[in-house]
Amino acid sequence: KLSTKQYQDLANDENAKWFCNYCVSLPAFISATSIEGAKWGNLVGDQIQETINLIYSKTVSWKPNLFKIPSGASGKAFVEEIANLIDQWVSKSNLESVSLTALQIFGPLMLQKPSKTSKNRDHIKFLIARMEKWKQGEFSQLFSECDAIQKRLHNSSQRPDSVAKVFARLMLHGKVSAALRWLGDNKAAPLELNRKVRDILKSKHPDAEPVNFEQVLCPGLPTPKVEPVIFENIDAQMVAKAAKSTKGSAGPSGMDADVWRRILCSKAFKKPTELACDAIARMCRRLCTEYIDPESISAILSCRLIPLDKQPGVRPIGIGEVLRRIMGKAVTTFLKIDIINSVGPLQLAAGQEGGCEAAIHAMEQMFEDDDSQGVLLVDASNAFNSLNRETSLLNIRHICPEFATFIINTYRKPSKLFLPGGSFILSTEGTTQGDNCASGFYSISILPIIIDLEKINCQQLWYADDAASTGKLTAIREWWEELIKIGPGLGYYPNATKTWLVVKPQYEEEARKRFLGTGIKITTEGQRYLGAAIGTDDFKNRYVTSKVEKWISELKKLTEIAKTEPHLAYSAYIFGLSKRWMFLMRSMDNISELLKPLEDCIQNVFLPVLCVDTTA
């Protein structure tokens, strides 16, 4: 690897900037094994692929309706087939090109709940019958049966449940964050997909930009070699651990984190579970050591895209396949030190422990320094979706070669983002929403910009796409001008209208003169920064007070729920609500007096309800 200084020297050396087609191309991949000659029941060759692809295009729009994988022989057979389908891809069999797409339809076809009141014995009966049809390649019959079930599913016309009932249901499923959202006012509802909403979603996922030659690092130099043997450490235990900590909704396949945790972590299936974990571990190792055919993994890289009402505006929420998230967590956990070392202290969102709190304290100290006249807090437009993907994939091979092969395999082909109803748009630029590797990939990709800005005589700090600069106003203005010059080359577009310059009162007049015409907002009071506040004591006090008032309101709602569900309310308090003010306590100094109303509410309102003897 090259040091930061070597990167800077190359960037400043005009003689080093020469290019050829080889330098600016991603490594070639080997096509997947031909499906010609493959046989699955009565289907052969291309018939298998066409049938499975057609069914997949239909199942991605199905409503959630899966039953729990039964224990016993039928459940073991189901998990064994999961391991077998993954193994077909890992071993490069003649089903390599279709096995992972088959995996995506396997869950919804096998686990489709026959009726709203069906019991476990019914599920076992249907699963056994469906497994037999699956082995015989009777995919069309399976699809016809499950599609008939789906057509009779309707949105509930019942009155909406009370907040307490919804809260209790979510908590019993371990969805603490989702439950806590019902205590506040941020329950964003999904929007109906009309042409206007679709156009907004498309605009937030721009077309791919070509490689920016000026931002390509180390042209003409060979990429550092990574020994494949190091990835042997990604084993079945690491996959099981990643699955255990993975939570959330399902991607297009309909198999959510609960389903995958039962497959990979349950003791009910024993040997099949071990086989499935081992198959996924081998899949991770192959993705980290070989450049594979992107078509063969396209199904597991697809995501669901949900438009939420931002009030005003649209917030796109991506939900990736759980299998992809498990693999991403296993790989980034293993490569955590390599990713952190690749960016060093220049980028604090690459996995450093307490990186956000460190960024807040560092910027606070730099701003309070006598030599500092202000701090510029930069907002970038649609940053993660606008990153120049082609340039970033070339650069990551030099910045973090250990991570590069996995990222190139998962990003060299646009991913499908399925919208409600089954239509889709493509993620061709930036990182993919729903990918838990996106933060590490983005942190590494933005490094050339950070390095280029180091030459300016001011202090800067980056946390993902949140950039801040502090020092003399002349240096800050120079830093801003350089950022808006080089940033767009890598897909970083600073938004002046949402960027704030916080200045010390004595420098306000100078600041308004120096930043005249930039569109940047200027204040002497303060501004929110990474969940905390920077500025005057009065501004920080108002910020904390507003937070405390909100938390007290939520705590009072939780107290009402505690009257009927004390255990769930206590769990939500310990594992969710209290973490919110714990973060602020770690991030901001001298706020204990401001938190006293919250402490009084906990002691005098919440705890007494928990301690009431309900058996008396």
C-alpha positions in Angstrom: 0.0 0.0 0.0 1.1 3.6 -0.6 1.2 6.1 2.3 -0.9 9.2 2.4 2.1 11.3 1.4 2.8 9.0 -1.6 -0.8 9.5 -2.7 -0.4 13.2 -2.4 2.9 13.2 -4.3 1.4 11.2 -7.1 -1.6 13.5 -7.2 0.6 16.6 -7.6 3.0 15.0 -10.1 1.8 15.8 -13.6 4.2 13.3 -15.1 2.4 10.5 -13.2 -1.0 11.2 -14.7 -1.0 9.0 -17.8 -3.7 6.6 -18.7 -4.4 3.6 -20.9 -7.4 1.4 -21.3 -5.9 -1.2 -19.0 -5.4 1.3 -16.2 -9.0 2.6 -16.2 -10.7 -0.8 -16.6 -11.9 -3.1 -13.9 -10.4 -6.6 -13.9 -12.0 -9.1 -16.2 -14.3 -11.8 -14.7 -14.8 -15.4 -15.8 -18.3 -16.1 -17.0 -20.5 -18.4 -15.0 -20.5 -22.1 -16.0 -22.8 -22.7 -18.9 -26.2 -24.1 -17.9 -26.2 -26.2 -21.1 -26.6 -29.9 -20.2 -28.0 -29.1 -16.7 -31.2 -31.0 -15.8 -33.8 -30.3 -13.1 -36.7 -32.7 -13.2 -38.3 -32.4 -16.7 -36.5 -29.1 -17.4 -33.2 -28.9 -19.2 -30.6 -26.1 -19.9 -32.1 -22.7 -20.7 -35.6 -23.9 -19.7 -34.5 -24.0 -16.1 -33.1 -20.4 -16.3 -36.1 -19.0 -18.1 -38.6 -20.6 -15.8 -36.8 -19.5 -12.6 -36.2 -15.9 -13.8 -39.9 -15.6 -14.8 -41.1 -16.7 -11.4 -38.6 -14.4 -9.7 -39.9 -11.4 -11.6 -43.4 -12.3 -10.2 -42.6 -13.1 -6.6 -40.7 -9.9 -5.9 -44.1 -8.1 -5.7 -45.7 -10.6 -3.3 -47.0 -9.6 0.1 -45.3 -11.0 3.3 -47.0 -14.3 4.1 -44.4 -16.8 5.2 -44.9 -19.4 8.0 -42.1 -20.3 10.4 -39.8 -23.1 9.3 -41.0 -26.2 11.2 -38.7 -28.3 13.3 -38.1 -31.9 12.4 -37.4 -33.6 9.1 -39.3 -31.2 6.9 -37.4 -28.2 8.3 -34.1 -30.0 8.0 -34.8 -30.7 4.4 -35.6 -27.1 3.8 -32.3 -25.9 5.3 -30.3 -28.5 3.5 -31.7 -27.3 0.2 -30.7 -23.7 1.1 -27.1 -25.0 1.6 -27.3 -27.0 -1.6 -28.4 -24.0 -3.7 -25.6 -21.9 -2.4 -23.1 -24.8 -2.9 -24.2 -25.0 -6.5 -22.9 -21.5 -7.0 -19.7 -21.9 -4.9 -18.7 -25.1 -6.6 -19.3 -23.6 -10.1 -21.7 -26.3 -11.2 -23.7 -26.1 -14.4 -26.4 -24.5 -12.2 -24.1 -21.7 -11.2 -25.8 -19.0 -13.3 -29.3 -19.7 -11.8 -28.8 -21.2 -8.3 -28.9 -17.9 -6.4 -32.0 -16.8 -8.3 -33.5 -20.1 -7.4 -32.6 -19.4 -3.8 -34.6 -16.2 -3.9 -37.8 -18.0 -5.0 -37.3 -21.0 -2.8 -38.4 -19.3 0.4 -41.6 -17.7 -0.9 -42.6 -20.9 -2.8 -41.9 -23.3 0.1 -43.1 -21.2 3.1 -46.2 -19.6 1.7 -48.8 -19.7 4.4 -51.9 -21.6 3.1 -54.4 -19.7 5.2 -54.6 -17.1 7.9 -55.5 -19.7 10.6 -53.2 -22.6 9.4 -51.3 -24.5 12.1 -47.9 -26.0 12.3 -49.1 -29.5 11.2 -50.6 -27.9 8.1 -47.3 -26.1 7.4 -45.4 -29.4 7.7 -47.8 -31.1 5.3 -47.5 -28.4 2.7 -43.8 -28.0 3.0 -43.2 -31.8 2.4 -45.4 -31.7 -0.7 -43.8 -28.6 -2.0 -40.3 -29.9 -1.4 -41.1 -32.9 -3.6 -42.4 -30.7 -6.4 -39.3 -28.5 -6.1 -37.0 -31.5 -6.5 -39.0 -32.6 -9.6 -38.6 -29.1 -11.1 -42.4 -28.4 -11.1 -41.8 -24.7 -10.5 -44.8 -23.6 -12.5 -47.2 -25.7 -10.3 -45.6 -24.3 -7.2 -45.9 -20.8 -8.4 -49.6 -21.3 -9.5 -50.4 -22.6 -6.0 -48.7 -19.8 -4.1 -49.9 -17.1 -6.5 -53.5 -18.2 -5.8 -52.8 -17.7 -2.1 -51.3 -14.2 -2.7 -54.3 -13.1 -4.8 -56.6 -13.7 -1.9 -54.5 -11.6 0.5 -56.0 -8.2 1.1 -55.0 -5.2 3.2 -56.7 -5.4 6.6 -59.9 -3.4 6.8 -59.9 -3.6 10.6 -59.5 -0.5 12.7 -55.9 0.4 13.4 -54.5 -1.0 16.7 -53.7 1.3 19.6 -50.2 2.5 20.0 -49.8 0.1 23.0 -50.8 -2.9 21.0 -48.5 -2.0 18.1 -45.6 -1.3 20.5 -46.1 -4.6 22.3 -46.2 -6.6 19.1 -43.0 -5.0 17.8 -41.1 -5.4 21.1 -42.1 -9.1 21.3 -40.5 -9.5 17.9 -37.3 -7.8 19.1 -37.8 -4.7 16.9 -36.9 -2.1 19.6 -36.2 0.8 17.2 -39.4 0.3 15.3 -41.4 0.2 18.6 -39.8 3.4 19.8 -40.9 5.2 16.7 -44.5 4.8 17.9 -43.7 6.9 21.0 -42.7 10.0 18.9 -44.0 11.9 15.9 -41.7 10.4 13.3 -43.9 7.6 12.0 -43.3 8.3 8.4 -45.9 6.5 6.2 -45.2 4.9 2.8 -46.3 7.0 -0.2 -48.5 5.7 -3.0 -46.3 5.0 -6.0 -47.5 7.4 -8.7 -45.6 9.0 -11.6 -44.5 12.0 -9.5 -43.1 9.8 -6.7 -41.4 7.5 -9.2 -39.8 10.4 -10.9 -38.5 11.7 -7.6 -37.0 8.3 -6.8 -35.4 8.1 -10.2 -33.9 11.5 -9.7 -32.3 10.4 -6.5 -30.7 7.5 -8.3 -28.8 9.3 -11.2 -27.3 7.6 -14.2 -23.7 6.5 -14.0 -21.0 9.0 -14.8 -17.9 7.9 -16.7 -14.5 7.5 -15.0 -13.0 10.8 -13.9 -9.4 10.5 -15.0 -8.3 13.4 -12.7 -9.5 11.4 -9.7 -8.0 8.1 -10.5 -5.2 7.2 -8.1 -1.9 5.5 -9.0 -2.5 5.1 -12.8 0.0 2.7 -14.3 1.0 1.2 -11.0 0.2 -2.5 -10.1 -2.4 -3.0 -7.4 -1.0 -4.5 -4.2 -1.3 -8.3 -4.0 -3.6 -9.9 -1.4 -3.0 -13.5 -0.5 -6.3 -15.4 -0.8 -5.4 -17.5 2.2 -6.2 -14.7 4.7 -9.9 -15.1 3.9 -10.0 -18.7 5.2 -10.7 -17.0 8.5 -14.2 -16.3 7.3 -15.8 -19.5 8.6 -19.2 -20.9 9.6 -19.0 -19.5 13.1 -18.4 -15.9 11.8 -21.4 -16.3 9.5 -23.6 -17.5 12.3 -22.5 -14.6 14.5 -23.2 -12.1 11.7 -26.7 -13.7 11.2 -27.4 -13.5 14.9 -26.8 -9.7 15.0 -28.6 -9.0 11.7 -32.1 -7.6 12.0 -34.7 -6.0 9.8 -37.2 -6.6 7.0 -36.9 -8.7 4.0 -35.6 -7.8 0.6 -37.4 -8.8 -2.6 -37.3 -12.5 -1.7 -39.6 -12.0 1.3 -37.2 -13.8 3.7 -36.5 -11.4 6.6 -33.8 -11.6 9.3 -36.0 -13.8 11.5 -36.2 -16.5 8.8 -32.4 -16.4 8.2 -31.6 -16.4 11.9 -33.7 -19.6 12.2 -31.8 -21.1 9.3 -28.3 -20.2 10.4 -28.6 -20.0 14.2 -31.3 -22.4 15.4 -30.3 -25.6 17.2 -33.4 -27.3 15.8 -31.7 -28.3 12.6 -28.1 -29.1 13.8 -26.2 -30.5 10.8 -28.2 -28.7 8.0 -27.6 -25.4 9.9 -23.8 -26.1 9.9 -23.9 -26.9 6.2 -25.8 -23.6 5.4 -23.3 -21.5 7.5 -20.4 -23.2 5.9 -21.8 -22.7 2.4 -22.3 -19.0 3.0 -18.8 -18.7 4.4 -17.4 -20.3 1.3 -19.5 -17.9 -0.8 -18.0 -15.0 1.1 -14.5 -16.3 0.5 -15.1 -16.7 -3.2 -16.5 -13.1 -3.5 -13.4 -11.9 -1.7 -10.8 -13.7 -3.9 -12.3 -14.1 -7.4 -13.8 -11.7 -9.9 -17.1 -13.5 -10.7 -19.8 -13.1 -13.3 -22.1 -10.3 -11.9 -25.2 -11.9 -13.6 -24.9 -14.9 -11.4 -25.3 -12.9 -8.1 -27.7 -10.2 -9.4 -30.7 -11.6 -7.5 -29.1 -11.4 -4.1 -27.9 -7.8 -4.8 -31.4 -6.6 -5.6 -33.3 -4.4 -3.0 -36.7 -3.2 -2.2 -37.1 0.6 -2.4 -39.9 2.2 -0.3 -40.9 5.8 -0.7 -41.7 7.4 2.6 -43.4 10.7 3.2 -40.8 13.2 4.3 -43.4 15.9 4.9 -42.5 17.6 2.7 -40.7 15.5 0.1 -39.9 11.8 -0.5 -37.4 9.8 1.5 -36.3 6.6 -0.3 -35.6 3.7 2.0 -33.7 0.7 0.6 -34.0 -2.8 2.1 -31.4 -5.2 0.8 -31.6 -9.0 0.8 -30.8 -10.3 4.3 -28.3 -12.8 2.8 -26.3 -9.9 1.3 -26.4 -8.1 4.7 -25.2 -11.2 6.5 -22.3 -11.6 4.1 -21.5 -7.9 4.2 -21.4 -8.0 8.0 -19.1 -11.1 8.0 -16.7 -9.6 5.5 -16.5 -6.1 7.0 -16.1 -7.6 10.5 -13.2 -9.6 9.3 -11.7 -6.7 7.4 -12.5 -4.0 10.0 -8.9 -3.2 10.8 -7.9 -3.1 7.1 -10.7 -0.7 6.3 -9.9 1.6 9.2 -6.1 1.6 8.4 -6.8 2.4 4.8 -8.4 5.8 5.7 -6.5 6.4 8.9 -7.7 9.5 10.9 -8.9 11.3 7.8 -12.4 9.6 7.8 -14.1 8.6 11.0 -17.0 6.7 9.5 -15.0 3.7 8.5 -15.8 1.6 11.6 -13.7 3.3 14.3 -15.1 2.7 17.8 -16.9 5.9 18.9 -16.0 7.7 15.7 -19.1 10.0 15.8 -18.4 11.1 19.4 -14.7 11.6 18.6 -15.6 13.8 15.6 -18.0 16.0 17.7 -15.4 16.5 20.5 -12.6 17.1 18.1 -14.5 19.8 16.1 -15.7 21.4 19.4 -12.1 21.7 20.6 -10.8 23.0 17.2 -13.6 25.6 17.0 -12.9 26.9 20.6 -9.2 27.3 19.7 -8.0 30.9 19.8 -6.7 30.6 16.2 -10.1 29.5 14.9 -12.4 32.2 13.6 -15.3 29.8 12.5 -16.3 26.4 11.4 -17.9 25.5 8.1 -20.5 22.6 8.3 -21.0 21.3 4.8 -24.1 19.6 3.5 -23.8 17.5 0.3 -26.7 16.8 -2.1 -27.7 13.1 -2.3 -24.1 12.2 -1.4 -24.2 8.4 -1.2 -26.3 8.0 -4.4 -24.1 10.4 -6.4 -20.7 8.9 -5.7 -18.8 8.3 -9.0 -18.9 4.5 -8.8 -16.6 3.7 -11.7 -13.8 5.9 -10.4 -14.3 4.6 -6.8 -14.1 1.0 -7.8 -10.7 1.7 -9.5 -9.4 3.6 -6.5 -10.4 1.1 -3.9 -8.0 -1.5 -5.4 -5.1 0.8 -4.3 -6.6 2.2 -1.1 -7.9 -1.0 0.4 -7.0 -4.0 -1.8 -8.3 -6.5 0.8 -11.8 -5.1 0.5 -11.7 -4.3 -3.2 -12.6 -7.7 -4.8 -15.7 -8.0 -2.7 -16.8 -4.5 -3.4 -16.1 -4.8 -7.2 -18.1 -8.0 -7.3 -21.1 -6.5 -5.7 -21.0 -3.1 -7.5 -19.7 -3.7 -11.0 -23.3 -4.3 -12.3 -26.2 -2.0 -11.5 -28.6 -3.4 -8.8 -32.3 -3.6 -9.3 -34.3 -1.5 -6.8 -37.8 -3.0 -6.8 -40.7 -0.6 -6.2 -44.1 -1.5 -4.8 -46.0 -3.4 -7.5 -42.9 -5.2 -9.0 -41.4 -2.5 -11.3 -37.9 -1.4 -10.6 -35.3 1.3 -11.2 -31.5 0.7 -11.4 -28.9 1.8 -8.9 -26.1 2.6 -11.4 -24.2 5.3 -9.4 -23.1 5.7 -5.9 -23.6 3.1 -3.2 -26.7 0.9 -3.1 -29.4 1.6 -0.5 -29.8 -1.4 1.7 -26.2 -2.5 1.5 -24.4 -2.5 4.9 -21.0 -2.2 3.2 -22.0 1.2 1.9 -20.5 3.2 4.7 -17.1 1.5 4.4 -17.1 1.8 0.6 -18.1 5.5 0.7 -15.5 6.3 3.4 -12.8 4.8 1.3 -14.0 6.3 -2.0 -14.1 9.9 -0.7 -10.5 9.7 0.5 -8.9 11.4 -2.7 -11.0 14.5 -2.0 -9.9 14.6 1.6 -6.2 14.1 0.7 -6.4 16.9 -1.9 -7.9 19.3 0.7 -5.1 18.6 3.2 -2.8 21.1 1.3 -4.9 24.0 2.5 -3.9 25.6 5.8 -7.0 24.8 7.9 -8.3 21.8 9.9 -10.9 19.5 8.4 -12.9 16.6 9.7 -15.0 14.1 7.8 -17.6 11.7 9.0 -19.0 9.9 5.9 -20.3 12.7 3.7 -20.5 15.2 6.6 -17.5 17.5 6.1 -16.4 20.3 8.4 -13.5 22.8 8.3 -12.2 25.3 10.9 -9.5 27.9 11.1 -9.0 31.3 9.6 -11.8 32.6 7.5 -9.5 33.1 4.5 -8.4 29.4 4.7 -11.9 28.2 5.2 -13.0 30.1 2.0 -10.1 28.6 0.1 -11.0 25.1 1.4 -14.6 25.7 0.3 -13.6 26.8 -3.2 -11.3 23.8 -3.6 -14.1 21.5 -2.4 -16.7 22.7 -4.9 -14.0 22.5 -7.6 -12.9 18.9 -7.0 -15.9 17.4 -5.2 -18.2 16.9 -8.2 -15.4 14.9 -10.0 -16.1 12.1 -7.5 -19.8 12.8 -7.2 -19.6 15.0 -4.1 -21.9 18.0 -4.7 -21.7 20.6 -1.8 -25.1 22.2 -1.3 -24.4 25.9 -0.3 -28.0 26.6 0.7 -27.9 23.9 3.4 -24.3 24.6 4.5 -23.7 26.7 7.6 -20.7 28.8 8.7 -20.7 29.2 12.5 -18.4 32.2 13.3 -17.3 33.8 16.5 -19.2 37.2 17.0 -16.1 39.4 16.5 -15.6 37.9 13.0 -19.2 38.1 11.7 -18.7 41.1 9.6 -15.6 39.8 8.0 -17.3 36.4 7.4 -20.2 38.0 5.5 -17.8 39.9 3.3 -15.6 36.9 2.5 -18.5 34.5 1.8 -20.7 37.0 0.0 -22.3 35.4 -3.0 -21.6 31.8 -2.0 -25.1 31.1 -0.7 -23.8 29.8 2.6 -25.8 30.6 5.7 -23.9 32.4 8.4 -24.6 32.4 12.1 -22.9 33.5 15.4 -25.1 31.3 17.6 -24.5 27.7 16.6 -25.7 24.7 14.5 -26.5 21.0 14.9 -23.5 18.8 14.1 -23.7 14.9 14.0 -26.5 14.7 16.6 -24.9 17.3 18.9 -24.4 21.0 18.8 -21.5 23.4 18.1 -21.6 27.1 19.0 -22.4 29.4 21.9 -23.4 28.1 25.3 -26.9 29.6 24.9 -27.4 27.7 21.6 -26.2 24.4 23.0 -28.5 24.9 26.0 -31.5 25.5 23.8 -30.6 22.4 21.7 -30.3 20.1 24.7 -33.4 21.5 26.3 -35.5 20.8 23.1 -34.1 17.2 23.1 -35.0 16.8 26.8 -38.5 18.0 26.2 -39.0 15.5 23.4 -37.6 12.6 25.5 -39.8 13.5 28.5 -42.8 13.4 26.1 -41.8 9.9 24.8 -41.1 8.7 28.4 -44.6 9.7 29.5 -46.1 7.7 26.6 -43.9 4.8 27.6 -45.1 5.2 31.2 -48.7 4.7 30.0 -47.7 1.5 28.2 -45.8 0.3 31.3 -49.1 0.2 33.2 -50.2 -2.8 31.1 -46.8 -4.0 29.7 -44.2 -3.3 32.3 -41.6 -5.8 31.2 -41.7 -4.6 27.5 -41.6 -1.0 28.6 -38.6 -1.6 30.8 -36.8 -3.4 27.9 -37.5 -0.5 25.6 -36.2 1.9 28.1 -32.9 0.0 28.7 -32.2 -1.1 25.2 -33.5 1.9 23.2 -34.8 5.1 24.8 -31.9 5.6 27.3 -29.3 5.2 24.6 -30.5 8.4 23.0 -29.5 10.6 25.9 -26.5 8.5 26.7 -25.1 9.5 23.2 -25.7 13.2 24.0 -24.0 12.8 27.4 -20.9 11.3 25.7 -20.9 14.0 23.0 -21.5 17.2 24.9 -19.9 18.5 28.1 -21.5 20.2 31.1 -25.1 19.4 30.4 -26.0 17.6 33.6 -28.2 20.5 34.9 -30.1 20.5 31.7 -30.9 16.8 32.0 -32.4 17.2 35.5 -36.0 17.4 34.3 -35.5 14.2 32.5 -34.0 12.5 35.6 -37.0 13.8 37.6 -39.4 12.2 35.1 -37.6 8.9 35.3 -37.6 8.8 39.1 -41.0 10.3 39.8 -43.1 9.2 36.8 -41.6 6.1 35.0 -40.0 4.0 37.8 -43.0 4.2 40.2 -45.2 2.6 37.6 -42.7 -0.2 37.0 -42.6 -0.9 40.7 -46.3 -1.2 41.3 -47.4 -4.6 42.5 -49.9 -5.7 39.9 -50.6 -9.0 41.8 -52.1 -7.2 44.8 
